[in-house]
Amino acid sequence: MLNASMNFYMEIAPFYDDLFPLDERKNKFFRDLFVANNAQTVLDLGCGTGSLANALANEGFSVIGIDSSEGLVAVGMANATGNAQISFIVSEMNALSLRESHAFDAIICIGNSLPHLRSKEEVRKALDAWTKLIREKGLLVIQMLNFKRLHEIGCVELPELTAPPRDGNAGLSLRRVYQWSDGYAIFKPEVVRRASARGFAIPMTAVSHDELWSILEECGIASCGTYENFSMKEWSESSTSFVTVGRKMREPLANR
């Protein structure tokens, strides 16, 4: 799984910001949320090229962006040159070297990054570790695919994305399909350049909304709301994805 995932993100790294431009609604969602909760320090897990992390740093927040893709982090570092409010680390989300004494006001993990972990047990351990890095009453925001809905309909095809030529490289288009097969969710992106196409098959850990919140409650996180998107549209079980916001209210049960 790691090789397929890493190869895919290396393939699209030079075009990532064209394929996934920062949506002002997303920027506003986090800016308003953090200002309302007096959050100044932010950990962005699965940050990609750091477009959101850089935007938040430019707003005055202190941000650390973490991603396992060296190619994506390299783009983020180049974009952040001279900004002392932001730093980047190449790391797996479930192998953070940060100490618990380095508490954050908010941790975010968006863009369906969490399901890249290998198993539900890894998800559980990661969320437990992240909670320990959040200060009391700090925030945790997770965005991911609604895997229960995917299970029901079998396949979700997201809109095709395109990127223009860049740095002497031909432009590309990206087709994104999620399929449910033999009890597993598979992310099957296809990168198309000129007349050639390269496909990938990346297994996802299919954690449902209810399963996610069962884990989060054990970790001492209380729900502040779940939305369909960053426009704060009301979420329903028929939604393709969701954004959920929680607040750390106590230490994980395992630590008590």
N, C-alpha and C positions, 0 to 999 in steps of 0.2 A: 504493500500500500504506500509506504513512504517513497519508494522509487518513482511510482507512477505520479504521485502528488508532486514531488519535487521537480520531476521532469516537466510536468505541465506548467508549473508556475515559473520555471526557468524559461520555458518557451514563450510565455506571454509577458515576462517582466518588462521588456522595453516598451510595451504597448499598454501596460496595466492602467495607467492613469487616463489613457484615451478610452479604454474599454469600460472603466469604472470611474468616471469623473465624480468628484465630490459634489453631492447633492446639497444645495443650500438648506433644504428642509432637515437633512441629517445634522448639518452643522448647527442649525438653530435649535434643534431638539436637545443636543448635548449642551450647548452654551446656556440655554435657559434652565435646563435641569441642574447644571453645576452651579450657576449663579444662585438659584433658589435655595440650594442646599449648602452654600458656602464651601463648595469643593474646589480645591486649588491644585491638588496633586493627583495625576491620572496615570494609570497603567493601561495601555492599549495592547491587548493580546491578540495575535493574529493580525497585526497592523498593516500587512501588505506593504505598499510603498509609502505608507505614513501620511497620506493626503489629509485624513481627518486629524491625525496627531499633529501635523504641522499647522493646520488651521487653528486647532485649539491652542497650540503654543503661541501663535500669532495674536491670539486673543488674551494672552497673559497667563494661561494655565501652564503648570510645570508638568511635562509629559515624558514618559518613557514608553517607547514603542518596541514591541517584541514580535519577531516573526522567525520561522524556521528556514525561510528562503533567503539565502545570501544575496541572490539577484534582486529580490524585492527590497531588502533592507539597504542595499547599495544605492538604489534609486532614491529611497527615503532620505538617506544621509546626504546625498548630493543636493536634494531639494531643500534641506535644512541648514545648509552651510551658513555659519555665522549666527545661528539662533541658539542662544544659551539656554533657552527654556525647554529644549528637547534633546533627548539622546535615544540611541537605538541599540538593541542587543539582538544578536542572532541566537535563538534558542527555541527548543520545543516548548510548547505551552505547559507541558506536564513535567518539565525538568528545569524549573526556574532556580537560579542561583541567588535570588534576592533573599535577604534575611527578613524574619518576621518583624524586626525592629524598624524596618523600612516600610512603614504603613502608608497606605494611599487613601485619599478621600474617596476615590472612585476607581473601579476596575471595569473595563468594557471589553467585550469579546463579540464582535459583530461579523456580518458577512458569512454566516454559516461556518465559522471557523471551528467551534467546539466539536462538531461531529467528525472532524478529521482525526480525533483521538481514536485509538484502536478498539476500545471496548467500553462498555458501560462502567466497568470497574475503574478503568483509567479516567473516565469522565468524573466519577465519584471522587477519586483521589485528587484530581486536579481542582475540582470545585472546593474541596476541603482545604487544600493548600492555598488557593486564592483567597478564601475567606479569612485566613490567618494574616493576610497581607492588607486587609481592609480595616481601617480604624473603626472604632465603635460608632454606629449610626452612619457609616459610610455606605456608598452605593455600589451595586453590581448591576450591569446592563448586559444582556445577552440577546443576540438576534440569531435566529436559525430557522431552517425549513420546518414546516409542520409535517413531521414524518407520519403521524397518524393519518393525515389526509392522503399522503403519498401511498400509504399502505392500502387505503380504500380504493383509490383510482388506478393504482399500478404504475402510472407514469406522469411526470410533470415536465413540460417543455417550457423553458423560460425564453423570453425574447432574444433573438439573435443580436449580437453586438458587433460593431465594426470599429476598426482603427485605421487611420491613414498611414501612408509610408512614413518611416521615421529613421533618421540617421543612416540612410542608404539601404535600409531594409524595406522590402515590400510590405504593404499594409496587409491586414488580415481580418477575417471575420471569425467569431466565436459562437458556436452552437452549444447550448447547454441543456442537457437532458438528465433528469433524475428518474431512475427506474427501481421498482421493487421486484426483487428476484430471489426466490428460495429463502425468504425470511431476512434478506439483507437489502439495504438501500445502496444503490450504486450511482455515483456521479459520473456521467459519460460525456465530458466535454469533447468537442471536435474543433481543432484549429485549422482553418482553411486559408491557404496562401496561393494566390494565382489559381492553378488548376489542381493543386495537390492538397490533400487533407490528412491530418494526423489526429487519430483518436486516442483517448485515454479512458481507462476504467478505474475509478477511485472508490473503494468501499467506504461507506459512511457508517458511523455508529448511530443508529436510529433511536435516539432518545425522544420520547414524546414530551409534550408540554407538561402533562401530569407527572411523568417520571422525573423530569427535570426539577419540578417544584417539590417533589417528595425528597429529592436529594438536597435541594437548597434549604428546605426547612430543617433538615437534620443538621445542616451546617450553620444554622442560626440566622438564616436570611428570611426576612419577612417581605411579603409581596407589596409592592407599591402600584402595581398595574401592569397589564399586558395589552399591547396594541398590534394592529396588523402591519403597521409601517411607521416611519418616522414623522408622518403627518398626524400621528396619534389617532388614526381611525380605529374604531372599536374592533377588537379581534373576535373572531368566531372560529369554531372548529372546522369550518369549511375554508378558512384562509390558507393560502399557500405557505405563508411564513408568519413569524411573529417576533415582536420586540418585547422583552419582559424586563421590568425594573424591580430590583429588590434592595432592601436596606439591612445591614448587619445589625442585629439586635442583641446577640449574645455569642459566646464561643460555641463551636460545634459540640454536639452531644458527647462525642467520643472523648472530649477534653475535660468534661465536667465530672 
